[in-house]
Amino acid sequence: MPIVLSSCMSKTFDNKEALWSYLKDAKNGYLHQKTINGFEFSLLYKPTDLMVDQELPESLKGKERDQKIKELRNKYHQYLYFTLSMSKNGQELLSTTPRNRQEFGAMVNQLAFGMGEKVHLFTSQKDTLDLLDYNYPRMYGMGGATTMLFVYPRDAKYLEDDYVNFTIEDLGIYTGEVKFKIPTEKLNKELTIKFDSK
């Protein structure tokens, strides 16, 4: 059983598996889910240390490793990362939604290039955060959902409100706008991994 060290400011986990397990438990407030017209939407905030873990070379040890962890935390903490998953009947949107080749092409184009116009993050005061980047990896029907990573600037003035709103405009699947209300407390109190020096 992994040990979770907690304080009033943040929680630290023994490894990334323990952190993922905590994040994916909806009662902890990091995972948000909705089902509309048979389409399942899932939004997950991805803490800085999960980005650090992806880039941290296994070969580094001791002080070099500690230094690299510090560098990567400084690099990734400047941004907010959200993973959005969308599916129907446990399949990707491209496997279930388009009715013909033309609709398939239009949806591929929308997912690969047009999500910046469809997905928005804004404060309760209606201040919009600029989308810096998003990543849509094509799974060619091999995944159980269409999953994308969205990157926004971590601007302290936008995180002073009690919550931010993450919205997805209708993607031509008749769900209307899908909205998630995210407590900023979850974004400000970063969950961390206890990286050892090896």
VMD Tcl script that draws the C-alpha trace (Angstrom):
set ca {
  {0.00 0.00 0.00}
  {1.63 3.30 -1.11}
  {2.10 5.89 1.59}
  {0.58 9.32 1.03}
  {2.25 12.16 2.89}
  {-0.11 15.05 3.33}
  {-0.04 18.58 4.63}
  {-2.44 21.48 4.54}
  {-0.74 22.71 1.36}
  {-0.32 19.62 -0.80}
  {-0.01 15.85 -0.91}
  {3.10 13.89 -1.86}
  {2.95 10.38 -3.29}
  {5.54 7.61 -3.28}
  {5.30 7.12 -7.05}
  {3.37 8.11 -10.16}
  {1.06 5.07 -9.90}
  {-0.13 6.20 -6.46}
  {-0.67 9.74 -7.78}
  {-2.63 8.48 -10.82}
  {-4.80 6.34 -8.55}
  {-5.62 9.38 -6.39}
  {-6.35 11.58 -9.41}
  {-8.70 9.06 -11.01}
  {-10.86 8.77 -7.89}
  {-13.60 11.31 -8.66}
  {-14.26 12.06 -4.98}
  {-10.84 13.77 -4.75}
  {-11.97 16.50 -7.14}
  {-9.43 16.18 -9.97}
  {-11.53 14.04 -12.30}
  {-14.75 15.47 -13.73}
  {-17.18 13.37 -15.76}
  {-20.44 13.90 -17.66}
  {-22.55 11.76 -19.99}
  {-24.71 13.58 -22.54}
  {-26.73 11.84 -25.27}
  {-24.64 8.69 -24.86}
  {-21.32 10.56 -25.16}
  {-19.00 10.36 -22.19}
  {-16.80 13.35 -21.35}
  {-13.98 13.10 -18.83}
  {-11.68 15.96 -17.77}
  {-8.61 15.44 -15.60}
  {-6.13 18.01 -14.29}
  {-2.59 16.68 -14.76}
  {-0.20 17.94 -12.02}
  {3.30 19.20 -12.83}
  {5.11 16.15 -11.44}
  {3.43 13.82 -13.95}
  {4.94 15.94 -16.73}
  {8.31 15.87 -14.90}
  {8.16 12.09 -14.60}
  {7.64 11.71 -18.36}
  {10.81 13.63 -19.17}
  {13.09 12.61 -16.28}
  {15.88 10.33 -17.60}
  {16.06 7.02 -15.73}
  {19.85 7.02 -15.90}
  {20.34 10.15 -13.76}
  {21.38 9.63 -10.15}
  {22.20 11.66 -7.04}
  {22.68 15.42 -7.34}
  {22.34 15.37 -11.13}
  {18.92 13.77 -10.77}
  {17.85 16.23 -8.06}
  {18.97 19.15 -10.24}
  {17.09 17.82 -13.26}
  {13.92 17.37 -11.19}
  {14.19 20.99 -10.04}
  {14.72 22.22 -13.63}
  {11.78 20.23 -14.96}
  {9.48 21.36 -12.14}
  {10.35 24.99 -12.90}
  {9.72 24.40 -16.61}
  {6.37 22.60 -16.30}
  {4.93 24.51 -13.34}
  {4.47 27.55 -15.60}
  {1.53 25.78 -17.25}
  {-1.76 24.03 -16.52}
  {-2.38 20.67 -18.19}
  {-5.81 19.14 -18.74}
  {-6.55 15.77 -20.32}
  {-9.94 15.63 -22.06}
  {-11.36 12.24 -23.07}
  {-14.49 11.80 -25.17}
  {-16.11 8.51 -26.12}
  {-19.31 6.72 -27.05}
  {-19.93 3.07 -26.17}
  {-16.31 2.76 -25.03}
  {-14.95 3.84 -28.43}
  {-13.27 6.90 -29.95}
  {-15.43 9.59 -31.56}
  {-14.06 8.75 -35.01}
  {-15.16 5.13 -34.61}
  {-18.75 5.95 -33.64}
  {-19.82 9.37 -34.87}
  {-19.15 10.04 -38.61}
  {-21.77 8.53 -40.93}
  {-19.74 8.82 -44.13}
  {-16.29 9.64 -45.47}
  {-17.02 13.37 -45.68}
  {-18.11 13.56 -42.03}
  {-15.10 11.45 -41.03}
  {-12.71 13.88 -42.79}
  {-14.41 16.89 -41.22}
  {-14.16 15.40 -37.73}
  {-10.48 14.46 -38.19}
  {-9.81 18.06 -39.26}
  {-11.78 19.42 -36.27}
  {-9.94 17.24 -33.74}
  {-6.48 17.74 -35.22}
  {-6.62 21.47 -36.00}
  {-9.81 23.13 -34.75}
  {-10.12 22.40 -31.04}
  {-8.62 25.77 -30.14}
  {-11.90 27.35 -31.30}
  {-14.07 24.78 -29.52}
  {-12.48 24.40 -26.08}
  {-12.22 27.31 -23.62}
  {-10.94 27.89 -20.10}
  {-12.21 30.99 -18.32}
  {-12.67 32.39 -14.83}
  {-15.95 33.13 -13.08}
  {-15.32 36.76 -14.09}
  {-15.32 35.63 -17.76}
  {-11.58 36.25 -18.25}
  {-10.39 33.74 -20.84}
  {-7.03 32.00 -20.58}
  {-5.23 31.63 -23.89}
  {-4.80 28.07 -25.13}
  {-1.07 27.64 -25.69}
  {-1.13 24.21 -27.27}
  {-3.00 20.95 -27.52}
  {-2.04 17.45 -28.52}
  {-4.32 15.02 -30.33}
  {-2.66 11.62 -30.78}
  {-4.47 9.55 -33.43}
  {-5.23 6.07 -32.11}
  {-6.80 4.71 -35.33}
  {-9.63 2.95 -33.49}
  {-7.29 1.26 -31.01}
  {-8.21 3.47 -28.04}
  {-11.30 3.41 -25.88}
  {-11.69 7.19 -26.13}
  {-10.55 10.26 -28.04}
  {-8.05 11.79 -25.60}
  {-6.30 15.16 -25.87}
  {-3.95 17.22 -23.74}
  {-4.67 20.97 -23.43}
  {-2.04 23.44 -22.15}
  {-2.78 26.85 -20.62}
  {-0.56 29.44 -18.88}
  {-0.52 29.22 -15.08}
  {-1.35 32.87 -14.44}
  {-1.82 33.57 -10.72}
  {-4.34 36.35 -11.29}
  {-6.71 33.92 -13.03}
  {-6.39 31.42 -10.19}
  {-7.56 33.84 -7.49}
  {-11.22 33.02 -8.21}
  {-12.81 30.06 -6.46}
  {-13.13 28.17 -9.72}
  {-12.46 28.18 -13.46}
  {-14.73 26.82 -16.19}
  {-13.58 24.42 -18.88}
  {-16.09 24.28 -21.77}
  {-16.35 22.25 -24.95}
  {-18.62 23.62 -27.67}
  {-20.78 21.14 -29.56}
  {-18.55 19.16 -31.94}
  {-21.42 18.30 -34.25}
  {-22.55 15.44 -32.00}
  {-25.63 17.19 -30.56}
  {-24.45 17.44 -26.98}
  {-24.63 21.22 -26.76}
  {-21.92 22.98 -24.77}
  {-20.34 20.76 -22.12}
  {-19.10 22.64 -19.05}
  {-16.89 21.60 -16.15}
  {-16.45 23.78 -13.05}
  {-12.97 23.25 -11.60}
  {-12.08 24.50 -8.08}
  {-8.87 26.55 -8.33}
  {-7.80 25.10 -4.98}
  {-7.01 21.89 -6.91}
  {-4.79 23.81 -9.33}
  {-3.02 25.87 -6.68}
  {-2.20 23.03 -4.27}
  {-0.01 20.90 -6.48}
  {0.13 17.16 -5.87}
  {3.73 15.92 -5.99}
  {5.73 12.73 -6.40}
  {8.46 11.85 -3.95}
  {11.27 11.41 -6.48}
  {14.20 9.62 -4.88}
  {17.82 10.48 -5.68}
  {18.69 6.88 -6.61}
}
mol new
graphics top color blue
foreach p $ca { graphics top sphere $p radius 0.5 }
foreach p [lrange $ca 0 end-1] q [lrange $ca 1 end] { graphics top cylinder $p $q radius 0.2 }
display resetview
